[in-house]
Amino acid sequence: MVDIMALAGMALFMFLAGMSHSEPSSRPSTGHGVPLLVFALFWVVPGALGVSAFVQARLSMPISATVQGLFFVVGVVLGFGATRMLLSFA
């Protein structure tokens, strides 16, 4: 349940961050650096999900490990999307 909430929160934050930086004009935006802490924030959730999947597999819980592995894949996809979004702002 916590993993679902973490992924939903990450997706919601990506949506809000993307909408706040969208400009109606066609002129290019002036870039600003993206702090390393922001990149780390988007990659902590997939990393934690990967560790959780590994721990579940080591505890011989195959169904839990499969679910955690699927959450890990979704987290990595969201992490790549967030990274691309942040790089487009810079």
N, CA, C and O atoms as CSV, one atom per row, in Angstrom:
chain,resi,resn,atom,element,x,y,z
A,1,MET,N,N,0.821,-1.191,0.000
A,1,MET,CA,C,0.000,0.000,0.000
A,1,MET,C,C,0.868,1.260,0.000
A,1,MET,O,O,0.559,2.240,-0.677
A,2,VAL,N,N,1.940,1.218,0.757
A,2,VAL,CA,C,2.833,2.377,0.810
A,2,VAL,C,C,3.498,2.596,-0.543
A,2,VAL,O,O,3.717,3.736,-0.952
A,3,ASP,N,N,3.820,1.501,-1.242
A,3,ASP,CA,C,4.447,1.636,-2.560
A,3,ASP,C,C,3.507,2.304,-3.552
A,3,ASP,O,O,3.933,3.134,-4.355
A,4,ILE,N,N,2.244,1.947,-3.497
A,4,ILE,CA,C,1.269,2.565,-4.391
A,4,ILE,C,C,1.162,4.061,-4.107
A,4,ILE,O,O,1.101,4.872,-5.032
A,5,MET,N,N,1.140,4.419,-2.839
A,5,MET,CA,C,1.055,5.834,-2.477
A,5,MET,C,C,2.317,6.579,-2.888
A,5,MET,O,O,2.236,7.732,-3.312
A,6,ALA,N,N,3.481,5.948,-2.773
A,6,ALA,CA,C,4.733,6.595,-3.189
A,6,ALA,C,C,4.736,6.844,-4.689
A,6,ALA,O,O,5.121,7.925,-5.134
A,7,LEU,N,N,4.309,5.856,-5.478
A,7,LEU,CA,C,4.263,6.038,-6.923
A,7,LEU,C,C,3.229,7.078,-7.330
A,7,LEU,O,O,3.479,7.888,-8.223
A,8,ALA,N,N,2.069,7.059,-6.680
A,8,ALA,CA,C,1.040,8.053,-6.991
A,8,ALA,C,C,1.513,9.456,-6.624
A,8,ALA,O,O,1.277,10.406,-7.369
A,9,GLY,N,N,2.174,9.587,-5.487
A,9,GLY,CA,C,2.715,10.888,-5.097
A,9,GLY,C,C,3.781,11.373,-6.052
A,9,GLY,O,O,3.836,12.561,-6.372
A,10,MET,N,N,4.633,10.465,-6.515
A,10,MET,CA,C,5.675,10.837,-7.473
A,10,MET,C,C,5.047,11.282,-8.789
A,10,MET,O,O,5.480,12.276,-9.373
A,11,ALA,N,N,4.033,10.564,-9.264
A,11,ALA,CA,C,3.359,10.938,-10.509
A,11,ALA,C,C,2.633,12.275,-10.359
A,11,ALA,O,O,2.658,13.097,-11.274
A,12,LEU,N,N,1.991,12.496,-9.217
A,12,LEU,CA,C,1.305,13.763,-8.983
A,12,LEU,C,C,2.292,14.923,-8.935
A,12,LEU,O,O,2.027,15.987,-9.493
A,13,PHE,N,N,3.424,14.724,-8.274
A,13,PHE,CA,C,4.439,15.776,-8.210
A,13,PHE,C,C,4.985,16.081,-9.599
A,13,PHE,O,O,5.203,17.244,-9.937
A,14,MET,N,N,5.210,15.037,-10.416
A,14,MET,CA,C,5.685,15.258,-11.785
A,14,MET,C,C,4.659,16.055,-12.577
A,14,MET,O,O,5.024,16.972,-13.312
A,15,PHE,N,N,3.384,15.717,-12.438
A,15,PHE,CA,C,2.324,16.427,-13.156
A,15,PHE,C,C,2.283,17.892,-12.745
A,15,PHE,O,O,2.225,18.777,-13.598
A,16,LEU,N,N,2.313,18.150,-11.441
A,16,LEU,CA,C,2.245,19.529,-10.965
A,16,LEU,C,C,3.481,20.328,-11.368
A,16,LEU,O,O,3.372,21.497,-11.737
A,17,ALA,N,N,4.649,19.706,-11.299
A,17,ALA,CA,C,5.872,20.406,-11.698
A,17,ALA,C,C,5.859,20.701,-13.188
A,17,ALA,O,O,6.274,21.779,-13.614
A,18,GLY,N,N,5.383,19.750,-13.981
A,18,GLY,CA,C,5.314,19.963,-15.424
A,18,GLY,C,C,4.324,21.044,-15.799
A,18,GLY,O,O,4.587,21.844,-16.697
A,19,MET,N,N,3.188,21.076,-15.121
A,19,MET,CA,C,2.180,22.094,-15.425
A,19,MET,C,C,2.623,23.474,-14.963
A,19,MET,O,O,2.262,24.470,-15.589
A,20,SER,N,N,3.390,23.560,-13.894
A,20,SER,CA,C,3.810,24.870,-13.400
A,20,SER,C,C,4.856,25.499,-14.302
A,20,SER,O,O,5.010,26.720,-14.301
A,21,HIS,N,N,5.581,24.693,-15.072
A,21,HIS,CA,C,6.614,25.235,-15.946
A,21,HIS,C,C,6.167,25.366,-17.392
A,21,HIS,O,O,6.949,25.812,-18.232
A,22,SER,N,N,4.947,24.997,-17.704
A,22,SER,CA,C,4.493,25.129,-19.080
A,22,SER,C,C,4.166,26.586,-19.365
A,22,SER,O,O,3.554,27.274,-18.547
A,23,GLU,N,N,4.583,27.040,-20.533
A,23,GLU,CA,C,4.376,28.427,-20.914
A,23,GLU,C,C,3.460,28.477,-22.128
A,23,GLU,O,O,3.627,27.688,-23.058
A,24,PRO,N,N,2.493,29.393,-22.133
A,24,PRO,CA,C,1.628,29.489,-23.298
A,24,PRO,C,C,2.320,30.130,-24.500
A,24,PRO,O,O,1.891,29.920,-25.635
A,25,SER,N,N,3.378,30.903,-24.276
A,25,SER,CA,C,4.054,31.567,-25.384
A,25,SER,C,C,4.999,30.602,-26.088
A,25,SER,O,O,5.364,29.562,-25.541
A,26,SER,N,N,5.386,30.959,-27.298
A,26,SER,CA,C,6.255,30.088,-28.086
A,26,SER,C,C,7.729,30.446,-27.932
A,26,SER,O,O,8.583,29.778,-28.515
A,27,ARG,N,N,8.040,31.463,-27.179
A,27,ARG,CA,C,9.448,31.836,-27.019
A,27,ARG,C,C,10.144,30.836,-26.100
A,27,ARG,O,O,9.526,30.335,-25.162
A,28,PRO,N,N,11.416,30.538,-26.351
A,28,PRO,CA,C,12.135,29.575,-25.501
A,28,PRO,C,C,12.378,30.137,-24.113
A,28,PRO,O,O,12.636,31.329,-23.943
A,29,SER,N,N,12.292,29.274,-23.142
A,29,SER,CA,C,12.503,29.716,-21.766
A,29,SER,C,C,13.996,29.837,-21.477
A,29,SER,O,O,14.816,29.126,-22.057
A,30,THR,N,N,14.323,30.727,-20.594
A,30,THR,CA,C,15.713,30.852,-20.178
A,30,THR,C,C,15.997,29.755,-19.183
A,30,THR,O,O,15.248,29.576,-18.222
A,31,GLY,N,N,17.060,29.025,-19.397
A,31,GLY,CA,C,17.357,27.860,-18.570
A,31,GLY,C,C,17.892,28.228,-17.202
A,31,GLY,O,O,18.518,29.273,-17.022
A,32,HIS,N,N,17.644,27.379,-16.270
A,32,HIS,CA,C,18.233,27.491,-14.943
A,32,HIS,C,C,18.637,26.091,-14.530
A,32,HIS,O,O,18.027,25.109,-14.954
A,33,GLY,N,N,19.650,26.002,-13.714
A,33,GLY,CA,C,20.159,24.697,-13.316
A,33,GLY,C,C,19.173,23.939,-12.444
A,33,GLY,O,O,18.418,24.525,-11.668
A,34,VAL,N,N,19.199,22.631,-12.589
A,34,VAL,CA,C,18.370,21.771,-11.757
A,34,VAL,C,C,19.269,21.201,-10.667
A,34,VAL,O,O,20.276,20.564,-10.975
A,35,PRO,N,N,18.925,21.419,-9.395
A,35,PRO,CA,C,19.782,20.923,-8.324
A,35,PRO,C,C,19.864,19.396,-8.303
A,35,PRO,O,O,18.920,18.704,-8.683
A,36,LEU,N,N,20.986,18.900,-7.860
A,36,LEU,CA,C,21.200,17.464,-7.771
A,36,LEU,C,C,20.226,16.819,-6.794
A,36,LEU,O,O,19.852,15.659,-6.967
A,37,LEU,N,N,19.818,17.550,-5.781
A,37,LEU,CA,C,18.872,17.020,-4.803
A,37,LEU,C,C,17.527,16.664,-5.446
A,37,LEU,O,O,16.881,15.699,-5.039
A,38,VAL,N,N,17.107,17.440,-6.446
A,38,VAL,CA,C,15.841,17.168,-7.122
A,38,VAL,C,C,15.946,15.871,-7.921
A,38,VAL,O,O,15.022,15.057,-7.912
A,39,PHE,N,N,17.080,15.676,-8.617
A,39,PHE,CA,C,17.280,14.418,-9.332
A,39,PHE,C,C,17.282,13.242,-8.353
A,39,PHE,O,O,16.688,12.200,-8.627
A,40,ALA,N,N,17.946,13.414,-7.225
A,40,ALA,CA,C,18.002,12.341,-6.228
A,40,ALA,C,C,16.610,12.032,-5.691
A,40,ALA,O,O,16.297,10.874,-5.415
A,41,LEU,N,N,15.775,13.053,-5.540
A,41,LEU,CA,C,14.419,12.852,-5.039
A,41,LEU,C,C,13.630,11.919,-5.959
A,41,LEU,O,O,12.901,11.048,-5.485
A,42,PHE,N,N,13.774,12.101,-7.269
A,42,PHE,CA,C,13.041,11.269,-8.212
A,42,PHE,C,C,13.600,9.859,-8.315
A,42,PHE,O,O,12.901,8.964,-8.789
A,43,TRP,N,N,14.837,9.633,-7.887
A,43,TRP,CA,C,15.426,8.302,-8.003
A,43,TRP,C,C,15.460,7.551,-6.686
A,43,TRP,O,O,15.844,6.382,-6.667
A,44,VAL,N,N,15.066,8.189,-5.568
A,44,VAL,CA,C,15.005,7.498,-4.278
A,44,VAL,C,C,13.862,6.480,-4.277
A,44,VAL,O,O,14.031,5.365,-3.785
A,45,VAL,N,N,12.708,6.853,-4.821
A,45,VAL,CA,C,11.556,5.951,-4.830
A,45,VAL,C,C,11.840,4.685,-5.644
A,45,VAL,O,O,11.610,3.588,-5.134
A,46,PRO,N,N,12.333,4.785,-6.897
A,46,PRO,CA,C,12.655,3.546,-7.615
A,46,PRO,C,C,13.748,2.726,-6.934
A,46,PRO,O,O,13.709,1.496,-6.963
A,47,GLY,N,N,14.719,3.397,-6.325
A,47,GLY,CA,C,15.762,2.660,-5.610
A,47,GLY,C,C,15.212,1.898,-4.423
A,47,GLY,O,O,15.584,0.748,-4.188
A,48,ALA,N,N,14.320,2.543,-3.670
A,48,ALA,CA,C,13.704,1.869,-2.526
A,48,ALA,C,C,12.832,0.708,-2.987
A,48,ALA,O,O,12.800,-0.335,-2.334
A,49,LEU,N,N,12.131,0.871,-4.095
A,49,LEU,CA,C,11.311,-0.216,-4.622
A,49,LEU,C,C,12.174,-1.378,-5.096
A,49,LEU,O,O,11.794,-2.538,-4.932
A,50,GLY,N,N,13.331,-1.080,-5.684
A,50,GLY,CA,C,14.237,-2.150,-6.103
A,50,GLY,C,C,14.796,-2.927,-4.923
A,50,GLY,O,O,14.886,-4.154,-4.960
A,51,VAL,N,N,15.171,-2.203,-3.877
A,51,VAL,CA,C,15.662,-2.875,-2.665
A,51,VAL,C,C,14.554,-3.724,-2.042
A,51,VAL,O,O,14.799,-4.836,-1.573
A,52,SER,N,N,13.342,-3.190,-2.043
A,52,SER,CA,C,12.215,-3.937,-1.495
A,52,SER,C,C,11.958,-5.215,-2.289
A,52,SER,O,O,11.681,-6.262,-1.704
A,53,ALA,N,N,12.047,-5.137,-3.616
A,53,ALA,CA,C,11.856,-6.335,-4.445
A,53,ALA,C,C,12.938,-7.369,-4.155
A,53,ALA,O,O,12.655,-8.566,-4.087
A,54,PHE,N,N,14.180,-6.909,-3.985
A,54,PHE,CA,C,15.276,-7.825,-3.685
A,54,PHE,C,C,15.065,-8.495,-2.330
A,54,PHE,O,O,15.273,-9.700,-2.191
A,55,VAL,N,N,14.650,-7.713,-1.332
A,55,VAL,CA,C,14.424,-8.276,0.006
A,55,VAL,C,C,13.282,-9.289,-0.029
A,55,VAL,O,O,13.380,-10.352,0.584
A,56,GLN,N,N,12.200,-8.970,-0.740
A,56,GLN,CA,C,11.085,-9.901,-0.830
A,56,GLN,C,C,11.507,-11.198,-1.524
A,56,GLN,O,O,11.057,-12.278,-1.140
A,57,ALA,N,N,12.357,-11.101,-2.531
A,57,ALA,CA,C,12.831,-12.306,-3.216
A,57,ALA,C,C,13.740,-13.128,-2.302
A,57,ALA,O,O,13.675,-14.357,-2.312
A,58,ARG,N,N,14.576,-12.471,-1.522
A,58,ARG,CA,C,15.461,-13.186,-0.594
A,58,ARG,C,C,14.682,-13.865,0.522
A,58,ARG,O,O,15.135,-14.871,1.068
A,59,LEU,N,N,13.519,-13.332,0.867
A,59,LEU,CA,C,12.689,-13.934,1.901
A,59,LEU,C,C,11.795,-15.045,1.342
A,59,LEU,O,O,10.920,-15.550,2.045
A,60,SER,N,N,12.012,-15.418,0.098
A,60,SER,CA,C,11.253,-16.478,-0.572
A,60,SER,C,C,9.751,-16.196,-0.564
A,60,SER,O,O,8.938,-17.051,-0.211
A,61,MET,N,N,9.416,-14.990,-0.957
A,61,MET,CA,C,8.015,-14.587,-1.090
A,61,MET,C,C,7.794,-14.235,-2.562
A,61,MET,O,O,7.857,-13.059,-2.922
A,62,PRO,N,N,7.537,-15.231,-3.425
A,62,PRO,CA,C,7.533,-14.976,-4.869
A,62,PRO,C,C,6.449,-14.012,-5.345
A,62,PRO,O,O,6.699,-13.210,-6.244
A,63,ILE,N,N,5.263,-14.072,-4.769
A,63,ILE,CA,C,4.195,-13.162,-5.218
A,63,ILE,C,C,4.512,-11.732,-4.819
A,63,ILE,O,O,4.346,-10.808,-5.615
A,64,SER,N,N,4.968,-11.547,-3.587
A,64,SER,CA,C,5.348,-10.199,-3.139
A,64,SER,C,C,6.521,-9.664,-3.942
A,64,SER,O,O,6.562,-8.479,-4.272
A,65,ALA,N,N,7.476,-10.533,-4.257
A,65,ALA,CA,C,8.625,-10.101,-5.050
A,65,ALA,C,C,8.192,-9.691,-6.456
A,65,ALA,O,O,8.724,-8.732,-7.014
A,66,THR,N,N,7.233,-10.409,-7.025
A,66,THR,CA,C,6.743,-10.051,-8.357
A,66,THR,C,C,6.036,-8.704,-8.339
A,66,THR,O,O,6.256,-7.872,-9.219
A,67,VAL,N,N,5.193,-8.487,-7.344
A,67,VAL,CA,C,4.493,-7.204,-7.235
A,67,VAL,C,C,5.489,-6.077,-7.011
A,67,VAL,O,O,5.379,-5.019,-7.631
A,68,GLN,N,N,6.462,-6.295,-6.127
A,68,GLN,CA,C,7.474,-5.266,-5.878
A,68,GLN,C,C,8.301,-5.013,-7.141
A,68,GLN,O,O,8.678,-3.875,-7.421
A,69,GLY,N,N,8.580,-6.067,-7.898
A,69,GLY,CA,C,9.310,-5.894,-9.153
A,69,GLY,C,C,8.530,-5.068,-10.155
A,69,GLY,O,O,9.112,-4.240,-10.856
A,70,LEU,N,N,7.221,-5.277,-10.238
A,70,LEU,CA,C,6.390,-4.459,-11.127
A,70,LEU,C,C,6.357,-3.004,-10.672
A,70,LEU,O,O,6.423,-2.091,-11.495
A,71,PHE,N,N,6.254,-2.786,-9.351
A,71,PHE,CA,C,6.321,-1.419,-8.838
A,71,PHE,C,C,7.677,-0.789,-9.151
A,71,PHE,O,O,7.755,0.404,-9.448
A,72,PHE,N,N,8.741,-1.585,-9.086
A,72,PHE,CA,C,10.076,-1.078,-9.413
A,72,PHE,C,C,10.133,-0.623,-10.870
A,72,PHE,O,O,10.686,0.436,-11.169
A,73,VAL,N,N,9.566,-1.418,-11.776
A,73,VAL,CA,C,9.567,-1.049,-13.204
A,73,VAL,C,C,8.790,0.247,-13.417
A,73,VAL,O,O,9.241,1.124,-14.154
A,74,VAL,N,N,7.629,0.375,-12.780
A,74,VAL,CA,C,6.842,1.602,-12.904
A,74,VAL,C,C,7.612,2.785,-12.318
A,74,VAL,O,O,7.603,3.876,-12.889
A,75,GLY,N,N,8.276,2.575,-11.186
A,75,GLY,CA,C,9.068,3.646,-10.581
A,75,GLY,C,C,10.222,4.092,-11.463
A,75,GLY,O,O,10.523,5.284,-11.539
A,76,VAL,N,N,10.873,3.141,-12.131
A,76,VAL,CA,C,11.972,3.494,-13.033
A,76,VAL,C,C,11.448,4.286,-14.230
A,76,VAL,O,O,12.073,5.259,-14.653
A,77,VAL,N,N,10.304,3.871,-14.775
A,77,VAL,CA,C,9.712,4.616,-15.896
A,77,VAL,C,C,9.364,6.035,-15.458
A,77,VAL,O,O,9.635,6.993,-16.182
A,78,LEU,N,N,8.764,6.175,-14.273
A,78,LEU,CA,C,8.470,7.515,-13.757
A,78,LEU,C,C,9.750,8.306,-13.490
A,78,LEU,O,O,9.784,9.517,-13.709
A,79,GLY,N,N,10.796,7.636,-13.021
A,79,GLY,CA,C,12.069,8.315,-12.789
A,79,GLY,C,C,12.680,8.844,-14.073
A,79,GLY,O,O,13.183,9.967,-14.107
A,80,PHE,N,N,12.640,8.040,-15.139
A,80,PHE,CA,C,13.138,8.513,-16.430
A,80,PHE,C,C,12.292,9.670,-16.957
A,80,PHE,O,O,12.821,10.639,-17.501
A,81,GLY,N,N,10.979,9.560,-16.791
A,81,GLY,CA,C,10.115,10.664,-17.217
A,81,GLY,C,C,10.392,11.936,-16.452
A,81,GLY,O,O,10.422,13.022,-17.032
A,82,ALA,N,N,10.597,11.813,-15.149
A,82,ALA,CA,C,10.891,12.992,-14.334
A,82,ALA,C,C,12.236,13.591,-14.715
A,82,ALA,O,O,12.380,14.812,-14.753
A,83,THR,N,N,13.217,12.752,-14.995
A,83,THR,CA,C,14.533,13.252,-15.392
A,83,THR,C,C,14.449,13.999,-16.713
A,83,THR,O,O,15.028,15.075,-16.858
A,84,ARG,N,N,13.732,13.436,-17.673
A,84,ARG,CA,C,13.563,14.118,-18.963
A,84,ARG,C,C,12.827,15.444,-18.777
A,84,ARG,O,O,13.171,16.439,-19.415
A,85,MET,N,N,11.812,15.460,-17.903
A,85,MET,CA,C,11.066,16.685,-17.648
A,85,MET,C,C,11.971,17.749,-17.034
A,85,MET,O,O,11.945,18.908,-17.448
A,86,LEU,N,N,12.772,17.350,-16.043
A,86,LEU,CA,C,13.651,18.301,-15.388
A,86,LEU,C,C,14.721,18.819,-16.345
A,86,LEU,O,O,15.060,20.002,-16.306
A,87,LEU,N,N,15.254,17.955,-17.197
A,87,LEU,CA,C,16.265,18.390,-18.154
A,87,LEU,C,C,15.673,19.328,-19.206
A,87,LEU,O,O,16.374,20.193,-19.730
A,88,SER,N,N,14.402,19.161,-19.513
A,88,SER,CA,C,13.781,20.072,-20.480
A,88,SER,C,C,13.582,21.459,-19.890
A,88,SER,O,O,13.504,22.438,-20.632
A,89,PHE,N,N,13.498,21.561,-18.555
A,89,PHE,CA,C,13.353,22.857,-17.916
A,89,PHE,C,C,14.676,23.601,-17.861
A,89,PHE,O,O,14.696,24.831,-17.878
A,90,ALA,N,N,15.776,22.873,-17.796
A,90,ALA,CA,C,17.090,23.511,-17.622
A,90,ALA,C,C,17.569,24.168,-18.891
A,90,ALA,O,O,18.655,24.748,-18.913
